Amino acid sequence: MQQAWDTALAVDRGLRATRENTAATASLLEAAKSARLPNVALEAGYTALDNTPAAKAEFFGQSLQMPLAQKESGAYKAMATLPLYTGGRIERGIEAAASALEAARLGETGDEQNLKLRVAEAYVGVLRTGRLLKVAESHVRSLEAHARDVENLLGQGMVARSDLLSVQVALADARQKALQVANAVDLARAAYNRPLGRPLEQTVSLDELTPPDGDPPPLAGLTARAQEQRSELAALRHQVEALRQQAAAVRGENRPQVALSGGYGYQENRYQVHEGQWMVTLGAKWNVFDGGVVNHRASAVERQAAALSEQREDLASVIALQARQAWLDVLETRKRLAVTQSAIAQAEENLRVVRDRYANGLSTHTEVLDAETLRANSEANHAAALYDAALAGLRLKRAVGDL
């Protein structure tokens, strides 16, 4: 089973997609952190005017014009800007991205456990159908042996021909069911191969599973562990926190924004004394009134957080129900195992007695067929109980978050 899990975790495309989304969220966190660093920008351009810029002045009654800039000129600028205070916008954005990344990682953990449970179900499906095929083939062989006995008795004139016809009909029905089960075995193997990334027709050879021994831990403790360990609950908690931090970041847009910028600018102009200039600017900006746009945006994000919080509470009750159902399934399947195990021995003894009575003319042919059907059903029921018990244990681990 562990080898199957390792293979599926390595090749499953759905899990790969989840991991890519986690990596994308990690990149968003790095982007949020980068907002604290200086921003460096380079600008360059070339300008052509239809007239030379000039200044007009009156001097002793004479009108004079002095050119101020070239008609055609080039310019470039290199500026660096460092945010000094953003009203918490950058810090809250970083915290929101960090919470979103943690939620993504926890979601990845949940997807891994879901994949492991699907692989386990497919694994058990192969074992279950394989066991049922053995039961069906055993049923066919038993009816074939009985048909030979009836044919011999008919040859001796000890039974009616209707007995032979009846057993032949029962045998044909058993063979048909065996064919159906064989088809189910092939389909179960294909369903198992698919999540492992193997050809659907590849041969499957699996180790047998046995249900865990002993009674499961008390339900109260399992439920508490599920509430604490289930990654889905933790992921929702971090998503709620991410939205709350995002709302705080949005509200920060209405607080003063202070930045320090500096750099060098060059403007080609032969009429200026200094064409290049170094500059430093300490700037502040404060949106005093924006019509409520920022507040409404922040309120919308806060309501999304409240909605996720409600979903988390609902999921907590669903998880408690899952833990209870899985715990009850473990108890029920273990009781069924004991009952079905004893039923097999009883059914085999009943078949032996009824066949002996039939050979001595003390019972009817119908009683033999009924006894054989009971034997086959008892073996099928035991197989179902066996693999239901194994699967119930795995589902309990998934419900608690231990898979």
N, C-alpha and C positions, 0 to 999 in steps of 0.2 A: 504493500500500500504506500509506504513512504517513497519508494522509487517512482511510483506512478505520480504521486504528488509533486516530487521534484521535477519530473519531466513536464508535467502540465504547467507548473509555475514558470518554467523556462520558455515554453513555446506558445502559451495561450495568447491569442491576438487581442482579446478583450482586456486582459491584464496589461499587455504592452501598451495599449491605448491609455489605460489608467495611469501607468507610469509616465507616459509622455505628458499627460495633463499635470501630473505632480511636478515634473521638470519645468513645465511652463509656469506654474505657480511660483517655483523657486526663482525663475528669472524675473518675475514681477516683483518679488521681494528685493532682489538686487537692484532693480530699477528704482524702487521706492527709496532705498538707501542712497542711491546715486544722486538723488535730488538734493542732498546736503552738500555735495561737492561743487566747486566752482564750475561755472559754465563758460567755456571759451568759444568765441565766435569770430570768424574771419569774414570780412565783406570786401568786395571789390566791384568797381563799375566804371563805365565810360559814358560821359554825358556830352551830347552835341545840341547846341541851342541855335535858334534861327537868328538871334540878335545877341550882340555882346552885352552882357550886363554892365550898366554904367550909372553913375550918380550925376545928377544935374544940380548946379549951384549958380547963384548970381554973385558976380564979383565986380564992384564998381560999374554996375549997369551992364555988365557983359554976362551973357549966359555961357556957362562952361559945362562941359561933360567930362567926367573922369571914368575910365573903365575900372570895374571892380573885379571882374573875373574873366577868364578866357572863354571864348565861344565854344571851344571843345577842350575837355579836360578829363583826366582820369583820377580816380580816388580809391583808396583802400583803408580799411580799418581793422584793427585787432583788439577785441574787448574781452575782458574776463569779469564775470559777475558772480558774487558770492552772497547767498541769502544769509542774513544775520538773524532775522526774526520773522517767522511766518504765522504767528498765532497758533502754533501747534499743528499746522496743516501737514508739514512734512513728517513730524514725529508720529502723529496719529496714522498717517498713511503707511508708515513703516510697520507700526504695530498691527494694523489691519492686514497688511500683506503677510506678516509673520503668522497671524492666526489662520489666515486662509491656507498657508502652506501646511501648517500642522493638521488642519482639517483634511487637506488633500492626502497627506500621508496616512492618516487614520482611515480615510475612505479606501485607500489602496490596501490596507490591512484587511478591511472588511471584504473587499473583492477577492483577496487571496483565500480567505476562509470560505467564502461562498464557492469558489472554484474547487477547493479541496473537498467540500461536501458533495458537489456535483460529480467529481471523479469517484468519490467513495460510493455514491449511489450507483454509478455505472459499473463499478467494480463488483458491488453486491449483486447488481442485476445479472452480470455474467455468471456469477456463482449460483444464483438462484435458478436461472433458466437451465443451467447445466445440470443441477440436481433434479429439477423437474423433468428434464429429458431422460435421465436415468430412471426415474419413477415411471414415466410413460413407457419406456422400453421394457422395464420389468413387468409392467402390466400386460404388454403385448406378449412377452414370453410366457407369462403365467396362463394367459388365455389360450395361447398356442398349445401348451401342454395339456390344458383341460380339454381343448378340442380333440386332441389325439385320444385322450381317455374316453371321451364321449363316442368318438368314431369306433373305437374298439368295443365299447359296450353295445353300440348299435349293431356291430357285426355279430355279436353274440346274442342279439335279440333281447337284450336286457333293458333297453331304453327306446323311447319313441324317436322317430326321425326329426320331429319338431325340436328336440333337444339339440341336435347337431346344427340345425338351421339357426336356432337361437344363439348358440355360442359363436357361430360363424358371423352373424350380424354384429355381436358384441366385439368380436375380434376386428372386424372391419372398422368399427367405430374407434377402437383403441388405436389402430394403425393411423387413422386419420388424425386423431389428436396428437399422436407422436410426431407426425409430419408438421403440424402446427407449432408444436413446442420446438422442434428443430429449427424452424424458421425464426422463432423468437430468439433462440440462442444466437443465430447468425446476426440478427439485428442488434442484440445486446452487445455482442463483441464489436460491431461497427460503432455503436454509441460510445463504447469505452475507448476505442482507438482514436476517435475524433478529437477529444480535448487533449490527447497526448501528441497530436500532430503526426499521427502515423497513418499509413494507408488503411482504409476502412476494412479491407479484406485480410489484413495481417493476422497471422495466427496469434491467439491469446492463450497464455498459460499462467494461471494465477494461483498464489498460495491460498489455502483455505483460511477463513476467518472464524474466530471463536468469540462468543459474547464474553464481555468482562465478568469476572467472578465477583461475588459479594453484592450486597445491596448498595444502591446509590446513596450519596450523602443526603442529609435532610433537605427538603425542598426550600425551606427558608434561607438556609445558607447558600444554596445554588442561585436563588433569585437575587440575593444581595450581591453575589459575585458577578452575575450577569449584568446588573445595573452598573457595577463598577468597571467591568472589563470590556463590555461590548464597544467596539470601536465606532459603531454607528452613532451611539449616544455621545461619545466624546467628540466625534467629528461635528455633530450638530452644535455642540456647545462652543466649539471654536469658530464655527460659521457665524453663530450669533455674536460672539465677541468681535469678529472681523467686521460685521456690519455696524456694530456700535462704534467701533473705532473709525470706520469710514464716515459715519455720520458726524463724529467730532471733527474729522478732517475737513468735511464740507463746511461746517460752521466756522472753521478757522479762516476761511476765505474772506469773511467779513471783519476780521481783525486786522490791525496794521501790518503791512508787509514792508520790511526794511531790508535793503540790500546794499552792498558795497560793490561798485564796479570801477574798473580802470582799464586803461589801454593806450593804444597809440593810433592816431588817425592822420592820414595824409590826403590832402586835397591839392591837386596840381593847379597852381594859380601864380603866375609870375608877378601879379600885382600885389601879392601878400608878402610881408616880410618873412613870416615863418609858414611854410607850406605844411610842415608836419608838426603835430602837437601831441604831447603826453597829457593824459587827463585822468583824474580821479573823481568819482561821484559817490556821495552817500545819499541814497534816495529813500523816500518813504511814500507808501501809498495806502490809503484807507478808504474803502468803499463805505461811506457813511449811510447811504440808502440805495438799495437795489430793487425796491418794490417787493421785497419778501422772497425773491427767487432762491437765495441760498437757504433760508429757513425752511421753505417748502421742500427743497431737495433733501435737506438733512432730515426733515420729518418723515419723508417717504422712506428713506433708508432705515430709520428707527422703527417704522412700522413693519418693514420687511424682517427686521431682527425679532420683533415681537411675534410675527407669524411663525418664524423658525423655532422660537422658544416654545410655542404651543405645539408645534409638530414634534419637538423633542419630548415633551411630556406625554404625548400620545404614543410615541414610539416606546417610551419606557414601559407603559402598560402592555403594549404588544409583546415586548421582550419578556416581561413577567409571564404572560400567557404562554409564550413559546417554551419557556423553561418548565412551566407546569406540565404542558402537554408532553414534552420530551421525557420528563421525569416519570409521568404516569405510563408512558409507552414502555419505558425500561422495565417497570414493575410488571406490567401486563404481559409483555413478551416472555419474561422469565417464568412466569406462572404457566404460560402456554407451553413452554419448552418441556416442563416436567409432565404436563398432562399428555402432550402429543407423544412423548417418548414412551410412556407406559401404554398408550393406545396402540402403538405399532406392534408391540409384543402380543397384546390381546387380539389384535386383528389377525396376525399371522396364526395364532393358535386357533382362532375361530375358523379361519379358512381351512386349516388342516383337518379340524374335526368335521366340518361340513362336507369336505371332499370325501373323507372316509365314510361318512354316513351315506353320501350319494352313491359311492361305489358299491355299498351294500344294500342299496335300495331303500334307505331309511329317510332320505331327504329329497327334495325336488331340485331340478336343474336351476330353477330361479334362485334358490337359496345359495347355490354355489356362486352364481354370478354376483349376487348381492354381497356375499362374503369377500369376493375378490375386489369388488368396487370399494368396499370398506377398507380393505388392506391398502389399496392404491391411494385412497383419500387420506388415510392416516399418515402414510409416508409423505404425501404432498403437504399435509398440514404441518408435519414436523419440520419439513424443509422451510416452509413459510415462516414458522415461528423462529427457527434458527437464524435466518437471515434478517428477519424483522428485529430480532434482539440485537444482532450485531449493528444494524443500521440505527436502531434506537439509541445505542450507546454513543455513536458518532454524532447523531443529531443533538443529543444532550450536550456534548462537548461544544458543538457549534452554538447552541443556544446560550451557553454560559460564556463563550468567547475563548475557549481553550483549544479549539481544533488547530 
